[in-house]
Amino acid sequence: MSIHSALIIGGGIAGPVAATALRKAGIAAHVYEAYSGPSEGIGSGLALAPNGIAALDILGAGDPVRRIASPVSGMRLRVGGRMHELPTLSDQPPLQLVDRGELHRTLHDHAVAAGVPFTYDKRLTGVDEHDDGVTAHFADGSSATADILVGADGIRSTVRGLIDPSAPGPHYTGMLGFGAQVDFDIDVPDDTMVFAFGAKAYYLYWKGADGQIAWGANLPSKQYLSFTEARAKSPEYWLRILRDTYAPDTPGGEFARRTTADTLEITGALHIMPPVPHWYRDRLVLVGDSVHAPSNSSGQGASLAIESAVQLARCLRDIDSPTAAFAAYERLRRSRVEGITARAAKVNRSKTPGPVARKMMNAVMPLMVRTVMNPEKTMGAERRYRIDWDEPVQREIASAAS
């Protein structure tokens, strides 16, 4: 093996997982994060699909994540005042709902236990590539050198711009994200998530392990607001808008009224990444949201980031040349992530149906559940996907091509 060390830029989800997987593959990985500490207080809840948890199991991180998660095996769709039971994949484990900050902490702690060092306050400004490695330069004047550099630095990736200055950035979905937990007694099973099409906006909810109702709002907004820009406005400002938007809805209006300023999680703009032409260059490569970020409608964003991190480590383990390893990694991943992204984009376009559309949805829902919403067709291949860590990458690629 000619690849012995890696610089990981970004300490969210993909970064710690990539570093842990690289250590498992025999490559020393060091995570450099721009913020001053672990990002434990950013974001609200997210769902990890069975394929994502299975990828974490390869690294021994699956059980620690299950311990902080709430399993969800049932799904319902609420359109106006009508509830529809959605079929599920009976042969697959349940989704695991986790708080994003708790997930960050758990993956960070697992990586540290595996021997991964983390260094904070390191904002990448540029790189120098040379015959035997790459040197990263940070805003504080320091630098670090390794055989390769992995960009796990999110949708606003600096590394993506270094690989290709003309690379596309994230597309705004036209929605802002919010989340909260409220005390409310509602008739929903403990293991069920409800997707609700309100009069003006989409929302979802489920019962947490503590008995509270967790809910997430996708608020239509023509104005783009980043995480920082959205949080610059007071929680009280957003609560007024949320309460007005969801007032006609049951139970969405009650969720909004019961949400308080100190419990509101403000996520800001929801994004989707268009196809990225160049996933790598020489000794630089992208992983996670920096290269593929489907909208939250996919239910696969974090799981795909975890999968890609593990697959990248496999390729670097089995292929000596960085560029050849990166090419194999892209070949394993591109069609899968772009297919899921395209599916989620279609879901986004249906999140704000008008009153006539809602009536039509209710009328045709029994047929839709059996046909276009059949989970076998929409999610079967996605959730049954499993990485075989022990199989040589070259054999997997050859088998797929034959």
Buried (B, 14 or more C-beta within 10 A) or exposed (E): EEBEBBBBBBBBBBBBBBBBBBBBBEBBBBBBBBBEEBBBEBBBBBBBBBBBBBBBBBBEBBEBBBEBBBEBBBBBBBBBEEEBEBEBBEEBBBBBBBBBBBBBBBBBBBBBEBEBEBEEBBBBBEBEBEEEBBBBBBEEEEBBBBBBBBBBBBBBBBBBBBBBEEBEBBBBBBBBBBBBBBEBEEEBEBBBBBBBBBBBBBBBBBBBEEEBBBBBBBBBBEEEBEBEBBBEEEBEEBBEBBBEBBBEBBBBBBBBBBBEEEEBBBBBBBBBBBEBEBBBBBBBBBBBBBBBBBBBBBBBBBBBBBBBBBBBBBBBBBBEEBBEBBBBBBBBBBEBBBEBBEBBBEBBEEBBBEEEEBBEBBEEBEEBBEEEBBBEEBBBEBBBBEBEBEEEBEEBBEEEEE
